[in-house]
Amino acid sequence: MGPTLAAPSSHRLLPLDSLRGLLMAVMALDHANTFISHGKRGFELWTGPFPNYAGHALAFLTRGITHIAAPGFFFLMGAGMVLFAHSRRERGWSDGQIARQFALRAALLLFLQFCVENPAWRLGQPDNGQTYYGVLYALGGAMLIGILLLRLPQRWLIGLSVLL
């Protein structure tokens, strides 16, 4: 029997990765449902009327279950920011370097929202002249706000969280 190679140690947190995978599957279900049922129910936006599910229990339940995706991504992004900042501080990064990395990632999320996602949602739709501000936009904005919170003491963050 030959020598065995030791598996490289991973610093990934499998529960967070598992939650991310579940949320991606739920998000894919939600987006597929939107494209498949296009025209069968109203499009759901914060500023518009509620969709009419009129007897379509499966569509209602699918939409209800998939509502965990966006808040879940915000939770995972916040947890990821904390873990990233902690690991980079251990490697000697300054807060400025960490903030620049987050700003770059936020800019990428904003770019993806306006240059990839928005055009994709408009495929086959008439251009109504409105700009869609979706989850990627909100995640990018939240990341920029998160940069300001990097050095706050934990008790301040807890207090701010309770207040919000």
Legacy VTK file of the C-alpha trace (Angstrom):
# vtk DataFile Version 3.0
C-alpha trace
ASCII
DATASET POLYDATA
POINTS 164 float
0.000 0.000 0.000
1.446 3.383 -1.038
1.887 6.451 1.075
-1.227 8.510 1.701
-1.282 12.228 1.251
-2.723 14.288 4.042
-5.705 16.346 3.020
-4.941 20.054 3.033
-6.451 21.774 6.014
-9.345 24.022 5.162
-10.298 27.096 7.090
-13.763 27.181 5.543
-16.797 27.024 7.791
-18.879 24.249 6.271
-22.168 25.356 7.896
-21.844 28.782 6.228
-20.943 27.180 2.897
-23.893 24.783 3.226
-26.263 27.658 3.977
-24.893 29.558 0.972
-25.537 26.532 -1.257
-29.076 26.130 0.058
-29.800 29.822 -0.476
-28.445 29.654 -4.032
-30.753 26.720 -4.798
-33.708 28.596 -3.286
-32.802 31.726 -5.270
-32.553 29.682 -8.484
-36.001 28.219 -7.783
-37.417 31.707 -7.261
-35.881 33.111 -10.428
-36.905 30.091 -12.503
-40.432 30.398 -11.143
-40.508 34.069 -12.156
-39.422 33.315 -15.722
-41.630 30.248 -16.120
-44.768 31.892 -14.773
-44.170 35.185 -16.584
-47.519 36.760 -17.325
-49.454 34.402 -15.018
-49.002 36.604 -11.954
-47.947 40.164 -11.335
-44.283 40.960 -10.899
-43.499 41.567 -7.260
-41.717 44.776 -6.296
-41.592 46.792 -3.087
-43.290 49.712 -4.805
-46.004 47.783 -6.627
-49.141 45.879 -5.768
-48.995 42.437 -4.199
-49.082 39.604 -6.725
-52.366 37.796 -7.156
-51.937 34.063 -6.615
-55.700 33.419 -7.048
-55.911 29.745 -6.158
-52.358 28.842 -7.112
-51.232 27.423 -3.767
-47.983 25.989 -5.140
-46.946 29.363 -6.589
-47.799 31.049 -3.291
-45.865 28.489 -1.227
-42.879 28.594 -3.589
-42.701 32.358 -3.326
-43.120 32.210 0.447
-40.289 29.709 0.884
-37.962 31.598 -1.435
-38.239 34.805 0.604
-35.387 33.535 2.820
-32.844 33.948 0.020
-32.194 37.706 0.113
-31.990 38.108 3.914
-29.853 34.985 4.029
-27.377 36.494 1.579
-27.177 39.641 3.715
-26.473 37.535 6.809
-23.783 35.554 4.998
-22.181 38.701 3.586
-21.982 40.271 7.040
-20.544 37.097 8.550
-18.085 36.877 5.674
-16.982 40.474 6.148
-16.297 39.879 9.842
-14.396 36.665 9.171
-12.419 38.219 6.301
-11.466 41.285 8.340
-10.389 39.113 11.278
-8.249 36.810 9.124
-6.605 39.710 7.289
-5.812 41.531 10.524
-4.064 38.350 11.680
-1.965 38.533 8.475
-1.026 42.133 9.203
-3.397 43.971 6.880
-4.338 47.503 7.848
-7.949 48.637 8.151
-7.380 50.721 5.022
-6.367 47.635 3.026
-9.401 45.735 4.295
-11.683 48.684 3.482
-10.261 48.926 -0.052
-10.915 45.218 -0.600
-14.521 45.629 0.561
-14.958 48.747 -1.605
-13.696 46.804 -4.634
-16.127 43.977 -3.911
-18.991 46.457 -3.409
-18.142 48.105 -6.746
-18.231 44.681 -8.416
-21.681 43.970 -6.951
-22.969 47.336 -8.185
-21.475 46.714 -11.637
-23.135 43.294 -11.804
-26.494 44.786 -10.795
-26.553 47.494 -13.442
-24.579 45.896 -16.271
-25.524 42.216 -16.019
-28.634 41.594 -13.909
-30.724 44.546 -15.073
-30.250 43.746 -18.773
-30.982 40.058 -18.073
-34.304 40.868 -16.366
-35.289 43.027 -19.358
-34.822 40.238 -21.919
-37.968 40.111 -24.009
-39.523 42.989 -22.066
-40.241 46.495 -23.285
-37.896 49.080 -21.766
-39.995 51.139 -19.377
-37.158 53.543 -18.576
-36.999 52.553 -14.911
-33.832 51.429 -13.190
-34.110 48.284 -11.096
-32.336 48.404 -7.739
-32.154 44.770 -6.677
-30.448 42.545 -4.161
-26.955 42.971 -5.655
-27.315 46.745 -5.395
-28.456 46.430 -1.776
-25.621 44.023 -0.942
-23.076 46.416 -2.466
-24.523 49.343 -0.538
-24.604 47.332 2.680
-20.974 46.378 2.152
-20.027 50.047 1.768
-21.870 50.841 5.006
-20.161 47.849 6.616
-16.786 49.451 5.909
-17.763 52.273 8.276
-18.593 49.745 11.001
-15.310 47.826 10.801
-13.686 49.304 13.872
-16.712 49.736 16.117
-16.484 47.816 19.394
-18.643 44.697 19.603
-20.989 46.176 22.217
-21.694 49.150 19.926
-22.486 46.810 17.051
-24.824 44.763 19.237
-26.554 47.919 20.460
-26.899 49.257 16.923
-28.293 45.907 15.763
-30.893 45.870 18.541
-31.827 49.475 17.765
-32.275 48.730 14.077
LINES 1 165
164 0 1 2 3 4 5 6 7 8 9 10 11 12 13 14 15 16 17 18 19 20 21 22 23 24 25 26 27 28 29 30 31 32 33 34 35 36 37 38 39 40 41 42 43 44 45 46 47 48 49 50 51 52 53 54 55 56 57 58 59 60 61 62 63 64 65 66 67 68 69 70 71 72 73 74 75 76 77 78 79 80 81 82 83 84 85 86 87 88 89 90 91 92 93 94 95 96 97 98 99 100 101 102 103 104 105 106 107 108 109 110 111 112 113 114 115 116 117 118 119 120 121 122 123 124 125 126 127 128 129 130 131 132 133 134 135 136 137 138 139 140 141 142 143 144 145 146 147 148 149 150 151 152 153 154 155 156 157 158 159 160 161 162 163
